[in-house]
Amino acid sequence: MSMDCCNSSILPTQEQPLVFDASVLQFQSTIPSQFIWPDGEKPSLELPELVIPPIDLCSFLSGDPFEVDKICQLVDEACKKHGFFLVVNHGVDSMLIKEAHKYMDSFFAMQLSKKQKAQRKIGDHCGYSSSFTGRFSNKLPWKETLSFRYRANDENSSTVVEDYFFNVMGQDFMQFGKVYQEYCEAMSSLSLGIMELLGMSLGVGRAHFREFFQGHDSIMRLNYYPPCQKPNLTLGTGPHCDPTSLTILHQDQVGGLQVYLDEQWQSVSPNPDAFVVNIGDTFMALSNGIYKSCLHRAAVNNTTVRKSLAFFLCPKMDKVVTPPNNLINANNPRIYPDFTWHNLLHFTQNYHRADVKTLNAFSAWLQQHVNI
């Protein structure tokens, strides 16, 4: 579920960056030192399973007062404690989800040189990335990603994803683009429905956050975690909180997602009928710190590829992130300064590797760079 995660300096070196070629590295009995995490951060082989009641989104949207109150209470408790919940009966076509997972296989199975046609440039947040090897020098994640932009209500929003893949990868990727265009549209609709739920749970009204995110400028990411012969030494994604507003994740059936709760890491078992939802830093700021950004990571294994589909809801680039007035009072004073998503994205892509303290670091940085 990571944007670019974990606590490590951005590469200042002129050395030739390490190449993460999963077709080779997944079979090697030893792994490069850049992928070995410190002892205190290495994954545990056995973790307790996180057990939380799923949120029935259909019941919330039904308008039944009893169901709405019950669901809002469950979401409010979860978001105040750890910022994580599951949604079921979400209305997303199961065949579309299967197609999205299938087409992910077709991209990541290609030779590295072909995937690099979509190579992500340093400082950008879209494109193909093989473990962020060109950006970071240690504690590298054992994964490949493909990220692309989805802008809602833009004059070209109905084809923005299709156009991206046609322009970058060519005509052979037209159907690929159509699948993810449709998937992003489904995630856009789902995320705005969840925003209605969060607005009700916070007591600011059903429409407040839905309206705030109209015309959102979001990110879709395909995560691909190849097998690793030393899974006890590395992580697919290191501990972090997403800097975005809301993450909607669909896991395959392999497992590996872990959430930090009650002073320990807990595993999140895959559920093909559910989406994993977690609060990100931007929404934590929107809620004036009432709802917590979720600390999570991903482990890998030595036998099976793990995949996930992550949709990161983000506001318009120039939208000012400021909490509603009724979430600010003497008992809960203002915590974070006003900012735009453009500034926070710029900060995480150029100056800071997203971790559990990103929002505090960004707030301090912003005071020195108010004119960006």
C-alpha positions as CSV (number, residue, x, y, z in Angstrom):
1,M,0.0,0.0,0.0
2,S,3.1,2.2,0.0
3,M,3.7,5.4,-1.8
4,D,7.5,5.2,-1.4
5,C,8.1,4.1,2.0
6,C,10.3,3.9,5.0
7,N,13.0,5.8,6.8
8,S,16.0,6.1,4.7
9,S,18.0,8.9,3.0
10,I,17.5,9.8,-0.7
11,L,20.4,8.7,-2.9
12,P,23.0,11.5,-3.3
13,T,25.5,9.1,-4.7
14,Q,27.0,9.1,-8.2
15,E,27.5,5.3,-8.1
16,Q,25.8,3.1,-10.7
17,P,22.5,2.2,-9.1
18,L,21.7,-1.5,-8.4
19,V,19.4,-3.1,-10.9
20,F,16.5,-5.1,-9.5
21,D,15.8,-7.7,-12.1
22,A,13.2,-10.0,-10.4
23,S,13.6,-12.7,-13.0
24,V,17.1,-13.2,-11.7
25,L,17.1,-12.2,-8.1
26,Q,14.1,-14.3,-7.1
27,F,16.2,-17.5,-7.5
28,Q,19.4,-16.3,-5.8
29,S,20.3,-17.9,-2.5
30,T,21.8,-14.7,-1.2
31,I,20.4,-11.2,-1.7
32,P,22.2,-7.9,-2.1
33,S,23.0,-6.0,1.1
34,Q,20.8,-3.1,0.0
35,F,17.8,-5.3,0.6
36,I,18.7,-6.5,4.0
37,W,16.9,-4.7,6.8
38,P,18.2,-3.9,10.3
39,D,17.6,-6.6,12.9
40,G,15.0,-4.6,14.7
41,E,13.0,-4.1,11.5
42,K,13.2,-7.6,10.0
43,P,9.8,-9.4,9.6
44,S,8.6,-11.9,12.0
45,L,7.7,-15.3,10.6
46,E,4.7,-15.8,12.9
47,L,2.3,-13.0,13.7
48,P,-1.2,-12.9,15.3
49,E,-4.0,-12.4,12.8
50,L,-5.8,-9.1,12.9
51,V,-9.5,-9.7,13.5
52,I,-11.8,-6.8,12.8
53,P,-15.5,-6.8,11.7
54,P,-15.9,-5.9,8.0
55,I,-17.9,-2.8,7.1
56,D,-20.9,-3.6,5.0
57,L,-21.0,-0.7,2.6
58,C,-24.3,-1.7,1.1
59,S,-26.0,-1.5,4.5
60,F,-24.6,2.0,4.9
61,L,-25.8,3.2,1.5
62,S,-29.2,1.7,2.2
63,G,-30.0,4.6,4.5
64,D,-31.4,2.5,7.3
65,P,-30.8,4.7,10.4
66,F,-29.9,1.8,12.7
67,E,-27.4,0.3,10.2
68,V,-25.9,3.7,9.4
69,D,-25.3,4.5,13.1
70,K,-23.8,1.0,13.8
71,I,-21.4,1.3,10.8
72,C,-20.4,4.8,11.6
73,Q,-19.6,3.8,15.1
74,L,-17.4,0.9,13.9
75,V,-15.5,3.1,11.4
76,D,-15.1,5.9,14.0
77,E,-13.6,3.4,16.5
78,A,-11.2,1.9,13.9
79,C,-10.1,5.2,12.5
80,K,-9.4,6.8,15.9
81,K,-7.4,3.7,17.0
82,H,-5.4,2.7,13.9
83,G,-6.9,4.0,10.7
84,F,-7.7,0.7,9.1
85,F,-10.8,-1.3,8.1
86,L,-12.3,-3.7,5.6
87,V,-15.3,-3.1,3.3
88,V,-17.5,-5.7,1.8
89,N,-20.7,-5.5,-0.4
90,H,-18.9,-2.7,-2.1
91,G,-20.5,-3.0,-5.5
92,V,-17.3,-3.5,-7.5
93,D,-17.6,-6.2,-10.1
94,S,-15.7,-9.3,-9.1
95,M,-14.8,-10.0,-12.8
96,L,-13.2,-6.5,-13.1
97,I,-11.1,-7.3,-10.0
98,K,-10.0,-10.6,-11.6
99,E,-9.1,-8.9,-14.9
100,A,-7.1,-6.2,-13.1
101,H,-5.0,-9.0,-11.3
102,K,-4.6,-10.9,-14.6
103,Y,-3.3,-8.0,-16.6
104,M,-0.8,-7.2,-13.8
105,D,0.7,-10.6,-14.5
106,S,1.1,-9.8,-18.2
107,F,3.1,-6.6,-17.5
108,F,5.4,-7.8,-14.8
109,A,6.2,-11.1,-16.7
110,M,7.8,-9.0,-19.4
111,Q,11.6,-8.6,-19.7
112,L,13.0,-5.8,-17.7
113,S,14.0,-3.8,-20.7
114,K,10.4,-3.8,-22.0
115,K,9.0,-2.8,-18.6
116,Q,11.5,0.1,-18.5
117,K,9.6,1.7,-21.4
118,A,7.4,3.0,-18.6
119,Q,10.4,3.8,-16.4
120,R,9.5,6.2,-13.5
121,K,11.7,9.3,-13.5
122,I,13.3,10.5,-10.2
123,G,11.0,13.1,-8.7
124,D,7.9,11.8,-10.5
125,H,5.2,9.6,-9.0
126,C,4.1,7.7,-12.0
127,G,5.7,5.0,-14.1
128,Y,7.5,1.6,-13.6
129,S,9.9,1.2,-10.7
130,S,12.0,-1.7,-9.8
131,S,12.5,-1.4,-6.0
132,F,13.3,2.3,-6.1
133,T,16.9,1.4,-6.7
134,G,17.7,4.6,-8.4
135,R,16.4,6.7,-5.5
136,F,17.3,5.0,-2.3
137,S,20.5,3.4,-1.1
138,N,19.5,1.0,1.6
139,K,16.5,-0.8,3.1
140,L,15.2,-1.4,-0.4
141,P,11.8,-3.0,-0.8
142,W,11.6,-6.4,-2.6
143,K,9.1,-5.4,-5.2
144,E,8.3,-3.9,-8.5
145,T,5.5,-1.3,-9.0
146,L,3.7,0.4,-11.9
147,S,1.9,3.6,-11.0
148,F,-0.3,5.9,-13.1
149,R,-2.5,8.9,-12.6
150,Y,-6.3,9.1,-12.6
151,R,-8.0,12.5,-12.7
152,A,-11.8,12.5,-12.0
153,N,-14.1,14.9,-13.8
154,D,-11.3,16.1,-16.1
155,E,-12.3,16.7,-19.7
156,N,-10.1,13.7,-20.6
157,S,-10.9,11.6,-17.5
158,S,-12.8,9.0,-19.5
159,T,-9.7,7.9,-21.3
160,V,-6.8,9.3,-19.2
161,V,-5.5,5.8,-18.2
162,E,-6.0,4.3,-21.7
163,D,-4.1,7.3,-23.2
164,Y,-1.3,6.9,-20.8
165,F,-0.6,3.3,-21.7
166,F,-1.1,3.9,-25.4
167,N,1.4,6.7,-25.3
168,V,4.0,5.0,-23.1
169,M,3.7,1.3,-24.1
170,G,2.1,1.4,-27.5
171,Q,-0.9,-0.1,-29.3
172,D,-0.5,-3.6,-27.7
173,F,-1.5,-2.1,-24.4
174,M,-4.8,-0.7,-25.5
175,Q,-6.8,-3.4,-23.7
176,F,-4.5,-3.2,-20.7
177,G,-5.4,0.5,-20.5
178,K,-9.1,-0.1,-20.9
179,V,-9.1,-2.6,-17.9
180,Y,-7.4,-0.1,-15.6
181,Q,-9.4,2.8,-16.8
182,E,-12.5,0.9,-15.8
183,Y,-10.9,-0.2,-12.5
184,C,-9.9,3.4,-11.6
185,E,-13.5,4.6,-12.3
186,A,-14.8,1.9,-10.0
187,M,-12.3,2.9,-7.3
188,S,-13.2,6.6,-7.8
189,S,-16.9,5.8,-7.1
190,L,-16.1,3.6,-4.2
191,S,-13.7,6.1,-2.6
192,L,-16.3,8.9,-2.7
193,G,-18.8,6.6,-1.1
194,I,-16.3,5.9,1.7
195,M,-15.8,9.6,2.0
196,E,-19.5,9.9,2.8
197,L,-19.1,7.3,5.5
198,L,-16.1,9.1,7.0
199,G,-18.0,12.4,7.0
200,M,-20.9,10.8,8.9
201,S,-18.5,9.1,11.3
202,L,-16.7,12.4,12.1
203,G,-20.0,14.3,12.4
204,V,-19.3,16.8,9.6
205,G,-22.1,15.5,7.3
206,R,-22.3,13.0,4.5
207,A,-21.5,15.5,1.7
208,H,-18.5,17.4,3.2
209,F,-15.6,15.1,2.2
210,R,-17.3,13.8,-0.9
211,E,-17.5,17.4,-2.2
212,F,-13.9,18.1,-1.1
213,F,-12.6,15.2,-3.3
214,Q,-14.7,16.1,-6.4
215,G,-12.4,16.2,-9.3
216,H,-9.7,14.3,-7.4
217,D,-6.2,13.7,-8.8
218,S,-5.4,10.2,-7.7
219,I,-2.9,7.5,-8.2
220,M,-3.3,3.8,-9.1
221,R,-0.5,1.4,-8.3
222,L,0.1,-2.2,-9.2
223,N,2.4,-3.9,-6.6
224,Y,4.3,-7.0,-7.6
225,Y,6.3,-8.9,-4.9
226,P,8.5,-11.6,-6.4
227,P,9.7,-14.6,-4.3
228,C,12.8,-14.0,-2.2
229,Q,15.0,-16.9,-1.0
230,K,15.8,-14.9,2.2
231,P,12.3,-13.5,3.1
232,N,13.4,-13.3,6.8
233,L,16.0,-10.6,5.9
234,T,13.9,-8.2,3.8
235,L,10.5,-6.6,3.4
236,G,8.3,-6.1,0.3
237,T,7.4,-2.7,1.7
238,G,8.8,-1.2,4.8
239,P,6.9,0.3,7.7
240,H,5.2,3.5,6.7
241,C,2.0,5.6,6.6
242,D,0.7,6.6,3.2
243,P,1.0,10.3,2.6
244,T,-2.2,10.3,0.5
245,S,-5.7,10.6,1.7
246,L,-7.2,7.2,1.5
247,T,-5.9,3.8,0.2
248,I,-8.2,1.2,-1.2
249,L,-6.3,-2.1,-1.6
250,H,-7.2,-5.5,-3.0
251,Q,-4.9,-8.3,-2.2
252,D,-4.5,-11.6,-4.0
253,Q,-4.7,-14.8,-1.9
254,V,-1.0,-15.0,-1.0
255,G,-0.9,-12.8,2.0
256,G,1.8,-10.5,3.4
257,L,0.1,-7.3,4.5
258,Q,0.8,-6.4,8.2
259,V,-0.7,-3.6,10.3
260,Y,0.8,-2.2,13.5
261,L,-1.8,-2.3,16.3
262,D,-1.6,-2.6,20.1
263,E,2.2,-2.4,20.1
264,Q,2.7,-5.3,17.7
265,W,2.6,-6.2,14.0
266,Q,-0.5,-8.2,13.0
267,S,-1.2,-10.0,9.7
268,V,-4.2,-9.2,7.5
269,S,-5.5,-12.3,5.9
270,P,-6.6,-11.9,2.3
271,N,-10.3,-11.8,1.6
272,P,-11.2,-11.8,-2.1
273,D,-14.6,-10.2,-1.4
274,A,-13.2,-7.3,0.6
275,F,-11.2,-4.2,0.0
276,V,-8.6,-3.1,2.6
277,V,-9.1,0.6,3.4
278,N,-6.6,2.7,5.3
279,I,-6.4,6.4,6.3
280,G,-3.4,8.3,4.9
281,D,-1.6,11.4,6.2
282,T,-3.6,13.9,4.1
283,F,-6.9,12.7,5.6
284,M,-5.4,12.6,9.0
285,A,-4.7,16.3,8.5
286,L,-8.2,16.9,7.2
287,S,-9.6,15.3,10.3
288,N,-7.3,17.5,12.5
289,G,-5.6,14.4,13.8
290,I,-8.7,12.7,15.0
291,Y,-8.4,9.8,12.5
292,K,-5.0,8.1,12.5
293,S,-2.9,7.4,9.5
294,C,-2.4,3.6,9.4
295,L,1.1,2.2,10.0
296,H,1.6,-0.9,7.8
297,R,4.2,-3.0,5.9
298,A,4.3,-6.0,3.5
299,A,6.3,-9.2,3.9
300,V,7.4,-11.5,1.1
301,N,7.9,-15.3,0.9
302,N,10.3,-17.7,-0.9
303,T,7.8,-19.6,-3.1
304,T,5.0,-17.4,-4.5
305,V,4.5,-14.1,-6.2
306,R,2.3,-11.7,-4.2
307,K,0.2,-9.0,-5.9
308,S,-2.0,-6.1,-4.8
309,L,-4.0,-3.4,-6.4
310,A,-3.7,0.0,-4.6
311,F,-5.8,3.1,-5.4
312,F,-4.6,6.2,-3.6
313,L,-7.3,8.9,-3.3
314,C,-5.8,12.4,-3.5
315,P,-7.4,15.8,-3.7
316,K,-6.8,18.2,-6.6
317,M,-3.2,19.4,-6.7
318,D,-4.1,22.9,-5.7
319,K,-6.8,22.0,-3.2
320,V,-6.1,23.5,0.3
321,V,-6.1,20.8,2.9
322,T,-7.7,22.3,6.0
323,P,-10.0,20.6,8.6
324,P,-13.7,21.6,9.0
325,N,-14.2,24.2,11.7
326,N,-16.3,21.9,13.9
327,L,-13.3,19.5,14.3
328,I,-11.3,22.3,15.9
329,N,-11.9,23.3,19.5
330,A,-10.2,23.9,22.8
331,N,-9.9,20.2,23.5
332,N,-8.7,19.5,20.0
333,P,-6.7,22.5,18.8
334,R,-5.3,22.8,15.2
335,I,-2.5,20.4,14.7
336,Y,-1.2,20.8,11.1
337,P,-0.9,23.8,8.9
338,D,-2.8,24.3,5.7
339,F,-1.2,22.8,2.7
340,T,-1.9,21.5,-0.8
341,W,-1.5,18.0,-2.0
342,H,1.0,19.3,-4.6
343,N,3.3,20.4,-1.8
344,L,3.1,17.2,0.1
345,L,3.6,15.1,-3.0
346,H,6.6,17.2,-4.0
347,F,8.1,16.8,-0.5
348,T,7.7,13.0,-0.5
349,Q,9.1,12.6,-4.0
350,N,12.1,14.8,-3.6
351,Y,13.1,15.3,0.1
352,H,11.6,12.6,2.3
353,R,11.0,8.8,2.2
354,A,7.5,8.3,3.6
355,D,7.5,6.8,7.1
356,V,5.5,7.1,10.3
357,K,6.6,10.8,10.8
358,T,6.1,12.1,7.3
359,L,3.4,14.6,8.2
360,N,5.3,16.1,11.1
361,A,8.5,16.4,9.0
362,F,6.4,17.9,6.2
363,S,4.9,20.5,8.5
364,A,8.3,21.6,9.7
365,W,9.6,21.7,6.1
366,L,6.6,23.7,4.9
367,Q,7.3,26.5,7.3
368,Q,10.6,27.0,5.5
369,H,9.2,26.6,2.0
370,V,5.9,28.4,2.0
371,N,6.2,29.7,-1.6
372,I,6.7,26.4,-3.4
